Amino acid sequence: MCDIYVSADPIQYEQRTRSMRIHGVVTSIRLENLCWDVLARIASKDQLSTNQLISQLYDEIISRQGRVDNLSSFLRVSCMRYLSYVAEKHEKDHLMMSQPVELAEKMPAQVHKLTMRRQAS
């Protein structure tokens, strides 16, 4: 069961520090390479650079909570929340694909026969 975790390439959990400016203030952020990769994926999806995404996340957390005590931890949690969201969506999509078979039991017999014929062809 743990093979998926322990077989991870050590480069993924190696930490890397990047410096960036947030509102003109230089800050250093130290994250695992996998987190940097996930942030890059999120940024790309939103057509932003990774630095732009981090600045936007920073602005939004400040706006909502007034402060962020640990930006690196906040970014790690943001990555995990994104991956959880993607996994949950994938799970729901998978369930939706199997739903017609489950609903077939509730369909009138004539509709069920038509559905089964379409699935067979």
C-alpha positions, 0 to 999 in steps of 0.5 A: 500500500505504501509503495506509491509514497515510498517510491517517490523520487527523492528530488520531489521532496528535496527543498528549493528556495526561491526569492521573489518580490511581493509588493516590492518586498523581497521574500524567500520561500522554501518548498519541496520541488513537488510543491513548486511543480503543483504551484506551476501547474495551478499558475499555468491553468490560470495563465499566470507565472508562479510568482504571480500566483503566489502574489495573488494567493498572498493578497487574497489570504491577507484580504480574508484573514489579515495576515499569514503567519507562515507563507510556505506552510500556506502554500503547501496547504494550498497545493494539497487542497488543489490536489484534493480538489482534483482527486475529488473531481476525478472521483465524481466524474468516475462515479458519473460515468458508472451512474447510467448502469445504476440508474438502469435498475430504476428505468422503465423496462422499455427505456432500459432495453433501448439503453442496453441496445445502445451500450452494446453497439 
